[in-house]
Amino acid sequence: MRTSPKKKNRVTARVFAFLISALCAGPGLAQAPLTVIDWLGQPDSSPALPSTVLLEPPVTGSAARPQITVTPLQALLPPIGLVAPSATGLPIDLWRGSTPDDIAALIRSVSVQGNPAMQSLLFTLLLSESRPLEEEGDAILLARLDRLITLGASDPAQALVEQAGPSSTPERFRRWFFTTLISGDEDRACAALIAAPFLAPDYRARIFCAARRGDWPTAALMLESAHALEMLPKAQLDLLDRFLNPDIFELAPPLPLPDKPDPLTFRLYETIGERLPTTPLPRAFAAADLRDVAGWKAQLEAAERLTRAGALNPNQLLGLYTDRSPAASGGIWDRVDALQRFEAALNSGSSDEVANALPAVWNAMQQAGLEVGFADLFSTQLARFNLTGAAAELSWRIRLLAPTYEIASHSAPSESPENTFLAALAQGTPGQPGSNVSATTTQAAESVDHAPLGDTAPTEAQNGSVGRAARSGYSPLMQSITQGFEDGAEVPEKIRRLLDNGQLGEAILRTMDLFARGAQGNLGDLSKSLAALRAVGLEDTARRATLQLMLLERG
């Protein structure tokens, strides 16, 4: 007799249940766990819930559907820069809200000449990591590269463009090729150019790079094609001929000097043994003289030029100054001799020797425009010596030009009106009771009028307190600075709007432009620029810039 499927399943289930119960009852398995997850069979030990629910505020005031804002997701562009925002204090969205063309124009045009504090601020803006604007393209990046190259900072410019991707566009490659030719590191750029010939800024670059990569037949063929098709001016063809065939032109007279050589022309002249002097060339070429292929004098002159622009660390200049004994006298050799004598006086530990050597070396640094670099190097050592008289006055003013200016402000050698004002300025409190100029006579006012711009009086609209300044012993420059440091100093409306809109980068650049006009004689703009610098948190820059404005003699 056949058994139905349903009945068969019921029998099978009963047999399976019987076997399980028999196994569980066996003596050898008496201690086995009842179930794999034994906590399911345990009594509930958790406390009982309260009988009433806690009264909580309602999560909504109505049953209406909330309004939903939809924003399309998009990938943010990676930041470009060499210094992290944590080090510069600038946000990564520095250029947010501004027009790329406006930022690019400001970066290229803002003047920082003659004020190392503003030079330092500009380098901070150029090198700080910042996110490109979506609609920017390369406008801001190219402006940053161009300004770095113009200032002579070819190494940072090369590092910046390499980080951004130098072979992405011909415009980027052109800047990269420029910087590698100056630094002597053109092999990588030439390798990229051989792989992508469309990047070449001109036909000469392809010939040069083919030769640099060891492909002389290709370089010669391209040069012959350039001759046949007249693709290049005769002067450039003659230069390339000597570059590729030096043996043929071994006894030929030197080529005429070019009027405005570009980096490739400069490098080709160097390769054929007719190196061009960099002194009459733009500052960007000065970095080429820092290499060992240049003589010591050329290296010294280039280092001074770059340090003056803020593009070189003063320690590198000091290393060159102390590398060997002066080879002659006059000019730069006198500066080398004065600095070596001063360093020897410091090492002697004698205050008298330091006092005797300090005036000569300071005059030498003033002639070269290197006062702030000198102060950065030696202010800490100068503070350790017990100087008196004129040497103490000079030492104190040098220390006010260094980053430790605020520490120096508490040890003024005398309480003259000008010293009192400088000390108060270094502490950020010029004009406040107890820290301002105490003299009230015309003679005291004249004693500080020798400061730069001191003989330029602002108009009544620019400065409503000129009369009060004269009565209290302030020069017009000092009064303008005092107004800029007042707590209620007015920030220009245009800069205030930029700050309210979050356009910090543009606000800083326009403030720097305003300071440049103020330093040239418009003292009303000077006060407004100081107020704006302090409003964006650049207190240190405001103090250092004004101290340099008063202490440095600039023509």
C-alpha positions as CSV (number, residue, x, y, z in Angstrom):
1,M,0.0,0.0,0.0
2,R,1.4,3.4,-1.0
3,T,1.7,6.2,1.6
4,S,0.6,9.7,0.6
5,P,3.3,12.5,0.6
6,K,1.7,14.5,3.4
7,K,1.5,11.5,5.7
8,K,5.0,10.5,4.9
9,N,6.2,14.0,5.9
10,R,4.4,13.8,9.2
11,V,6.0,10.5,10.0
12,T,9.4,11.7,9.1
13,A,8.9,14.8,11.4
14,R,7.9,12.6,14.3
15,V,10.8,10.3,13.9
16,F,13.2,13.2,13.8
17,A,11.7,14.7,16.9
18,F,12.1,11.4,18.7
19,L,15.7,11.1,17.8
20,I,16.5,14.5,19.1
21,S,14.8,14.0,22.4
22,A,16.7,10.7,22.8
23,L,20.0,12.2,22.1
24,C,19.4,15.1,24.6
25,A,18.4,12.5,27.3
26,G,21.7,10.6,26.9
27,P,24.1,10.6,29.8
28,G,27.1,11.7,27.7
29,L,25.3,14.8,26.4
30,A,23.6,15.9,29.6
31,Q,25.9,18.9,29.9
32,A,25.6,20.1,26.3
33,P,24.0,23.5,25.6
34,L,20.3,23.5,25.0
35,T,20.6,25.6,21.9
36,V,23.2,27.2,19.8
37,I,22.1,30.7,20.9
38,D,21.4,29.7,24.5
39,W,20.4,33.2,25.6
40,L,17.1,32.7,23.8
41,G,16.0,30.3,26.4
42,Q,17.2,32.4,29.4
43,P,14.7,34.3,31.5
44,D,14.5,38.1,30.8
45,S,16.5,39.9,33.4
46,S,16.1,43.4,32.0
47,P,14.2,45.9,34.1
48,A,10.6,46.5,33.2
49,L,9.7,49.5,31.1
50,P,7.9,52.3,33.0
51,S,4.2,52.3,32.8
52,T,4.2,55.8,31.2
53,V,6.2,57.1,28.3
54,L,8.6,60.1,28.9
55,L,7.2,63.3,27.7
56,E,9.4,64.6,24.9
57,P,9.0,67.7,22.8
58,P,7.3,67.1,19.4
59,V,9.7,66.7,16.5
60,T,7.5,68.8,14.2
61,G,4.8,71.4,14.5
62,S,2.6,70.1,11.7
63,A,2.0,67.1,9.5
64,A,2.8,69.1,6.4
65,R,5.6,67.8,4.1
66,P,8.9,69.5,4.9
67,Q,10.5,71.6,2.1
68,I,13.5,69.8,0.6
69,T,16.3,71.6,-1.2
70,V,18.1,69.5,-3.9
71,T,21.7,70.4,-4.8
72,P,23.6,68.4,-7.4
73,L,26.7,66.7,-6.2
74,Q,30.0,67.5,-7.8
75,A,33.6,66.6,-7.1
76,L,35.7,69.4,-5.6
77,L,38.9,70.3,-7.4
78,P,42.0,69.4,-5.4
79,P,43.9,72.3,-3.8
80,I,47.1,73.5,-5.3
81,G,49.9,74.9,-3.2
82,L,53.1,74.2,-1.4
83,V,52.3,75.3,2.1
84,A,49.4,73.8,4.1
85,P,46.6,76.1,5.4
86,S,47.5,75.1,8.9
87,A,50.9,76.8,8.4
88,T,49.7,79.9,6.6
89,G,46.5,80.5,8.5
90,L,44.6,81.0,5.2
91,P,41.5,79.0,4.3
92,I,41.6,76.5,1.5
93,D,38.8,78.3,-0.3
94,L,40.8,81.5,-0.4
95,W,39.5,82.7,-3.8
96,R,35.9,81.7,-3.2
97,G,33.3,84.2,-4.6
98,S,35.7,86.2,-6.7
99,T,36.1,86.5,-10.4
100,P,39.2,84.6,-11.6
101,D,40.2,87.4,-14.0
102,D,40.1,89.9,-11.2
103,I,42.2,87.8,-8.9
104,A,44.7,87.1,-11.7
105,A,45.1,90.8,-12.5
106,L,45.6,91.7,-8.8
107,I,48.2,89.0,-8.3
108,R,50.2,90.2,-11.3
109,S,49.9,93.9,-10.5
110,V,49.9,94.4,-6.7
111,S,53.1,96.3,-5.7
112,V,55.2,95.0,-2.8
113,Q,58.5,96.7,-3.7
114,G,60.4,98.2,-0.8
115,N,58.4,96.6,2.0
116,P,59.5,93.1,3.1
117,A,56.4,92.5,5.2
118,M,54.2,92.9,2.1
119,Q,56.6,90.7,0.1
120,S,56.2,88.0,2.7
121,L,52.4,88.3,2.6
122,L,52.4,88.0,-1.2
123,F,54.5,84.9,-1.1
124,T,52.2,83.4,1.5
125,L,49.2,84.0,-0.8
126,L,51.0,82.6,-3.8
127,L,52.3,79.4,-2.1
128,S,49.4,78.6,0.2
129,E,47.2,75.6,-0.7
130,S,44.0,76.9,-2.3
131,R,41.2,75.3,-4.2
132,P,40.8,76.5,-7.8
133,L,37.5,78.0,-8.8
134,E,35.2,75.9,-10.9
135,E,35.0,78.5,-13.6
136,E,38.6,79.5,-13.3
137,G,40.4,77.3,-15.8
138,D,44.0,78.2,-15.2
139,A,43.7,81.9,-14.8
140,I,44.7,82.1,-11.1
141,L,47.3,79.3,-11.3
142,L,49.1,80.9,-14.2
143,A,49.0,84.3,-12.5
144,R,50.6,82.7,-9.4
145,L,53.3,81.1,-11.5
146,D,54.0,84.3,-13.4
147,R,54.3,86.4,-10.3
148,L,56.6,83.8,-8.6
149,I,58.8,83.8,-11.7
150,T,58.8,87.6,-11.9
151,L,60.0,87.8,-8.2
152,G,62.8,85.4,-9.0
153,A,61.3,82.4,-7.1
154,S,61.9,80.0,-9.9
155,D,62.3,76.9,-7.7
156,P,58.9,77.4,-5.9
157,A,57.3,78.1,-9.3
158,Q,58.7,74.9,-10.7
159,A,57.5,72.9,-7.7
160,L,54.0,74.5,-7.9
161,V,53.5,73.8,-11.6
162,E,54.8,70.2,-11.1
163,Q,52.2,69.7,-8.4
164,A,49.4,71.0,-10.6
165,G,50.5,68.9,-13.6
166,P,52.9,70.6,-16.0
167,S,52.0,68.6,-19.1
168,S,48.2,69.2,-18.9
169,T,48.2,72.3,-21.1
170,P,50.8,74.2,-23.3
171,E,50.5,77.2,-21.0
172,R,51.5,75.2,-17.9
173,F,54.3,73.5,-19.8
174,R,55.7,76.9,-21.0
175,R,56.1,78.0,-17.4
176,W,57.6,74.7,-16.4
177,F,60.1,74.8,-19.3
178,F,61.1,78.3,-18.3
179,T,61.8,77.3,-14.7
180,T,63.7,74.1,-15.6
181,L,65.9,76.0,-18.0
182,I,66.8,78.5,-15.2
183,S,67.5,75.7,-12.7
184,G,69.3,73.4,-15.1
185,D,66.7,70.7,-14.6
186,E,65.4,70.6,-18.2
187,D,65.8,66.9,-18.9
188,R,62.4,66.0,-17.4
189,A,60.7,68.8,-19.3
190,C,62.4,67.7,-22.5
191,A,61.2,64.1,-22.0
192,A,57.6,65.3,-21.7
193,L,58.1,67.5,-24.8
194,I,59.4,64.6,-26.8
195,A,56.4,62.5,-25.8
196,A,53.9,65.3,-26.6
197,P,55.4,67.7,-29.2
198,F,52.3,69.8,-29.2
199,L,53.4,71.2,-25.9
200,A,56.5,72.9,-27.5
201,P,56.4,76.7,-27.1
202,D,58.3,77.0,-30.4
203,Y,60.3,75.0,-32.9
204,R,63.6,75.8,-31.1
205,A,62.4,73.9,-28.0
206,R,62.0,70.7,-30.1
207,I,65.5,71.0,-31.5
208,F,67.0,71.7,-28.1
209,C,65.2,68.8,-26.4
210,A,66.0,66.4,-29.2
211,A,69.7,67.2,-28.7
212,R,69.4,67.1,-24.9
213,R,67.9,63.6,-25.2
214,G,70.8,62.4,-27.3
215,D,68.9,62.3,-30.6
216,W,71.3,64.3,-32.7
217,P,70.1,63.1,-36.1
218,T,66.6,64.3,-35.4
219,A,67.8,67.6,-34.0
220,A,70.0,68.2,-37.1
221,L,67.2,67.2,-39.4
222,M,64.8,69.7,-37.8
223,L,67.4,72.4,-37.8
224,E,68.0,71.9,-41.6
225,S,64.3,72.0,-42.1
226,A,64.1,75.3,-40.2
227,H,66.9,76.7,-42.4
228,A,65.2,75.5,-45.6
229,L,61.7,76.7,-44.7
230,E,63.0,79.9,-42.9
231,M,61.0,78.9,-39.8
232,L,63.2,80.9,-37.4
233,P,65.0,84.3,-37.5
234,K,68.6,84.2,-38.6
235,A,69.9,85.1,-35.1
236,Q,68.2,82.0,-33.6
237,L,69.3,79.8,-36.5
238,D,73.0,80.9,-36.0
239,L,72.7,80.2,-32.3
240,L,71.3,76.7,-32.9
241,D,74.0,76.0,-35.5
242,R,76.7,76.6,-32.8
243,F,74.8,74.6,-30.3
244,L,74.6,71.5,-32.6
245,N,78.0,72.0,-34.3
246,P,80.4,73.5,-31.8
247,D,83.5,72.1,-33.6
248,I,82.7,74.0,-36.8
249,F,82.5,77.3,-35.0
250,E,85.4,76.8,-32.6
251,L,87.4,79.7,-33.9
252,A,84.4,81.9,-34.9
253,P,83.9,85.3,-33.2
254,P,81.3,85.5,-30.4
255,L,77.7,86.0,-31.4
256,P,76.2,89.5,-30.7
257,L,74.4,89.8,-27.4
258,P,70.6,89.6,-27.7
259,D,68.5,92.5,-26.5
260,K,65.8,90.6,-24.7
261,P,66.8,87.0,-24.4
262,D,64.2,84.4,-23.4
263,P,65.2,81.5,-21.1
264,L,66.0,79.2,-24.0
265,T,68.2,81.8,-25.6
266,F,69.9,82.3,-22.3
267,R,70.5,78.6,-21.9
268,L,71.8,78.1,-25.4
269,Y,74.3,80.9,-24.9
270,E,75.4,79.3,-21.7
271,T,75.8,75.9,-23.5
272,I,78.1,77.3,-26.3
273,G,80.3,78.9,-23.7
274,E,79.1,82.5,-24.1
275,R,77.2,82.9,-20.9
276,L,75.1,86.1,-20.6
277,P,75.4,88.3,-17.4
278,T,72.1,88.3,-15.5
279,T,72.5,91.7,-13.9
280,P,70.9,93.6,-16.8
281,L,68.2,90.9,-17.3
282,P,64.9,90.5,-15.4
283,R,65.1,89.2,-11.9
284,A,63.8,85.8,-13.0
285,F,67.2,85.0,-14.6
286,A,69.1,85.7,-11.3
287,A,68.4,82.3,-10.0
288,A,70.5,80.8,-12.8
289,D,73.6,82.4,-11.1
290,L,73.1,80.5,-7.9
291,R,74.4,77.4,-9.6
292,D,78.0,76.3,-9.4
293,V,78.5,77.3,-13.1
294,A,78.6,80.9,-12.1
295,G,81.5,82.7,-10.4
296,W,81.4,83.7,-6.7
297,K,80.8,87.4,-7.5
298,A,77.9,86.5,-9.8
299,Q,76.5,84.3,-7.1
300,L,76.8,87.0,-4.5
301,E,75.1,89.6,-6.7
302,A,72.2,87.2,-7.6
303,A,71.7,86.2,-4.0
304,E,71.5,89.9,-2.9
305,R,69.0,90.6,-5.7
306,L,66.8,87.7,-4.8
307,T,67.0,88.3,-1.0
308,R,66.0,91.9,-1.6
309,A,62.9,90.7,-3.3
310,G,62.1,88.1,-0.6
311,A,62.7,85.2,-3.0
312,L,65.7,83.8,-1.1
313,N,66.3,82.8,2.5
314,P,68.8,85.2,4.1
315,N,70.7,82.2,5.4
316,Q,71.7,81.3,1.8
317,L,73.1,84.8,1.3
318,L,75.0,84.5,4.6
319,G,76.5,81.2,3.4
320,L,77.8,82.9,0.3
321,Y,79.1,86.0,2.2
322,T,81.2,83.8,4.4
323,D,82.2,81.2,1.8
324,R,85.7,82.7,1.3
325,S,87.7,85.9,1.7
326,P,86.9,88.9,-0.5
327,A,88.8,88.8,-3.8
328,A,89.1,92.6,-4.1
329,S,87.8,95.8,-2.7
330,G,84.9,98.2,-3.5
331,G,81.3,97.4,-4.2
332,I,80.1,94.0,-3.1
333,W,83.5,93.1,-1.8
334,D,83.2,95.8,0.9
335,R,79.9,94.4,2.0
336,V,81.4,90.9,2.2
337,D,84.3,92.3,4.2
338,A,82.1,94.3,6.6
339,L,79.8,91.3,7.3
340,Q,82.7,88.9,7.9
341,R,84.3,91.4,10.3
342,F,80.9,91.8,12.1
343,E,80.5,88.1,12.4
344,A,84.0,87.8,13.9
345,A,83.1,90.5,16.4
346,L,80.0,88.5,17.4
347,N,82.0,85.3,17.8
348,S,84.6,87.2,20.0
349,G,81.9,87.9,22.6
350,S,83.2,91.5,23.1
351,S,80.6,94.2,23.3
352,D,83.2,96.8,22.3
353,E,84.1,94.9,19.1
354,V,80.5,94.5,18.2
355,A,79.9,98.2,18.8
356,N,82.8,99.1,16.5
357,A,81.8,96.7,13.7
358,L,78.0,97.3,13.7
359,P,77.9,100.8,12.0
360,A,80.0,99.7,9.0
361,V,78.0,96.5,8.3
362,W,74.7,98.3,8.7
363,N,75.7,101.0,6.2
364,A,76.7,98.2,3.8
365,M,73.4,96.5,4.3
366,Q,71.5,99.7,3.7
367,Q,73.4,100.3,0.4
368,A,72.2,96.9,-0.8
369,G,68.7,97.2,0.6
370,L,69.2,94.1,2.9
371,E,68.4,95.6,6.3
372,V,65.5,93.2,7.1
373,G,67.5,90.1,6.0
374,F,70.4,91.2,8.2
375,A,68.0,91.8,11.1
376,D,66.5,88.3,10.7
377,L,70.0,86.8,10.8
378,F,71.6,88.7,13.7
379,S,68.9,90.3,15.9
380,T,68.9,87.4,18.5
381,Q,72.7,87.6,18.8
382,L,72.7,91.4,19.1
383,A,70.3,91.2,22.0
384,R,72.9,89.4,24.1
385,F,75.4,92.2,24.1
386,N,75.5,95.1,26.5
387,L,75.8,98.1,24.0
388,T,75.6,101.7,24.9
389,G,75.2,105.0,23.2
390,A,74.7,105.1,19.4
391,A,75.5,101.4,19.1
392,A,72.6,100.6,21.5
393,E,70.2,102.8,19.5
394,L,71.2,101.2,16.3
395,S,71.0,97.7,17.7
396,W,67.5,98.3,19.0
397,R,66.2,99.6,15.7
398,I,67.7,96.6,13.9
399,R,65.9,94.3,16.4
400,L,62.6,96.1,15.7
401,L,63.0,94.9,12.1
402,A,63.2,91.3,13.1
403,P,60.3,88.9,13.8
404,T,61.0,89.3,17.5
405,Y,60.2,93.0,17.3
406,E,57.7,92.9,20.2
407,I,60.2,91.5,22.6
408,A,62.7,94.2,21.6
409,S,60.1,96.9,22.1
410,H,60.3,96.4,25.9
411,S,63.9,97.4,26.1
412,A,64.2,100.7,24.4
413,P,67.6,102.3,25.0
414,S,66.1,105.7,25.7
415,E,62.7,107.4,26.1
416,S,62.9,109.8,23.2
417,P,59.6,110.6,21.5
418,E,60.4,108.5,18.4
419,N,61.6,105.5,20.4
420,T,58.4,105.7,22.6
421,F,56.3,105.7,19.5
422,L,58.2,102.8,17.9
423,A,57.9,100.8,21.0
424,A,54.2,101.4,21.2
425,L,53.8,100.5,17.5
426,A,55.6,97.3,18.0
427,Q,53.1,96.4,20.7
428,G,50.2,97.4,18.5
429,T,49.2,100.4,20.7
430,P,50.4,103.6,19.1
431,G,48.6,106.7,20.3
432,Q,47.1,105.1,23.4
433,P,47.5,106.9,26.8
434,G,50.8,106.0,28.4
435,S,52.3,104.6,25.1
436,N,52.3,107.6,22.8
437,V,54.7,110.4,22.0
438,S,55.0,112.6,25.0
439,A,56.7,115.6,23.5
440,T,54.6,118.7,22.8
441,T,57.0,121.0,21.1
442,T,57.6,121.7,17.5
443,Q,61.2,120.6,18.0
444,A,60.0,117.2,19.1
445,A,57.8,116.9,16.0
446,E,60.7,117.9,13.7
447,S,62.8,115.2,15.3
448,V,60.7,112.5,13.8
449,D,59.9,114.1,10.5
450,H,63.0,112.4,8.9
451,A,61.0,109.2,8.8
452,P,59.9,108.2,5.2
453,L,56.9,110.1,4.0
454,G,57.1,112.3,7.1
455,D,57.0,115.5,5.1
456,T,53.9,114.5,3.2
457,A,50.8,115.8,5.0
458,P,47.4,114.3,4.4
459,T,44.4,116.4,3.4
460,E,41.8,117.4,6.0
461,A,39.4,114.9,4.5
462,Q,42.0,112.2,4.9
463,N,43.0,113.1,8.3
464,G,40.9,115.2,10.6
465,S,43.5,115.2,13.4
466,V,46.6,116.8,11.8
467,G,46.4,119.8,14.1
468,R,46.1,117.6,17.2
469,A,49.0,115.5,15.9
470,A,51.3,118.5,15.6
471,R,50.4,119.6,19.1
472,S,51.2,116.2,20.5
473,G,54.5,115.7,18.6
474,Y,53.3,113.4,15.9
475,S,54.5,113.6,12.3
476,P,51.8,113.2,9.6
477,L,53.1,109.6,9.0
478,M,52.9,108.7,12.7
479,Q,49.4,110.2,13.0
480,S,48.3,108.1,10.0
481,I,49.7,105.0,11.5
482,T,48.0,105.8,14.8
483,Q,44.6,106.1,13.1
484,G,45.0,102.8,11.4
485,F,45.6,101.1,14.8
486,E,42.6,102.6,16.6
487,D,40.0,100.2,17.8
488,G,37.3,101.9,15.8
489,A,39.3,102.4,12.7
490,E,37.1,102.4,9.6
491,V,37.6,99.6,7.0
492,P,37.0,100.8,3.5
493,E,33.5,100.0,2.3
494,K,34.7,97.9,-0.7
495,I,37.0,95.7,1.4
496,R,34.2,95.4,4.0
497,R,31.8,94.1,1.4
498,L,34.4,91.6,0.2
499,L,34.9,90.3,3.7
500,D,31.1,90.1,4.3
501,N,30.9,88.0,1.1
502,G,33.7,85.7,2.2
503,Q,36.0,86.9,-0.5
504,L,39.1,86.8,1.7
505,G,41.8,86.4,-0.9
506,E,40.6,89.4,-3.0
507,A,40.1,91.5,0.2
508,I,43.8,90.9,1.2
509,L,45.1,91.7,-2.3
510,R,43.1,94.9,-2.5
511,T,44.3,95.9,1.0
512,M,47.9,95.3,-0.1
513,D,47.3,97.6,-3.1
514,L,45.8,100.2,-0.8
515,F,48.9,100.0,1.5
516,A,51.2,100.5,-1.5
517,R,49.4,103.7,-2.4
518,G,49.6,104.8,1.2
519,A,53.4,104.1,1.4
520,Q,53.8,106.3,-1.7
521,G,52.4,109.3,0.1
522,N,48.6,108.9,0.3
523,L,48.4,108.7,4.1
524,G,44.6,108.4,4.1
525,D,45.0,105.1,2.2
526,L,47.7,104.0,4.6
527,S,45.3,104.3,7.6
528,K,42.6,102.4,5.8
529,S,44.9,99.6,4.7
530,L,46.1,99.1,8.3
531,A,42.6,99.0,9.6
532,A,41.7,96.4,6.9
533,L,44.8,94.3,7.6
534,R,43.9,94.1,11.3
535,A,40.3,93.3,10.4
536,V,41.3,90.2,8.5
537,G,43.6,89.1,11.3
538,L,46.9,90.2,9.8
539,E,48.0,92.1,12.9
540,D,51.7,91.0,12.7
541,T,51.9,92.1,9.0
542,A,50.4,95.5,9.9
543,R,52.9,96.0,12.7
544,R,56.0,94.8,10.7
545,A,54.9,96.8,7.6
546,T,54.6,100.0,9.5
547,L,57.8,99.5,11.4
548,Q,59.6,99.0,8.2
549,L,58.0,102.0,6.7
550,M,59.4,104.1,9.5
551,L,62.8,102.5,9.9
552,L,63.8,101.8,6.3
553,E,65.1,104.6,4.2
554,R,63.7,104.0,0.7
555,G,64.2,106.3,-2.2
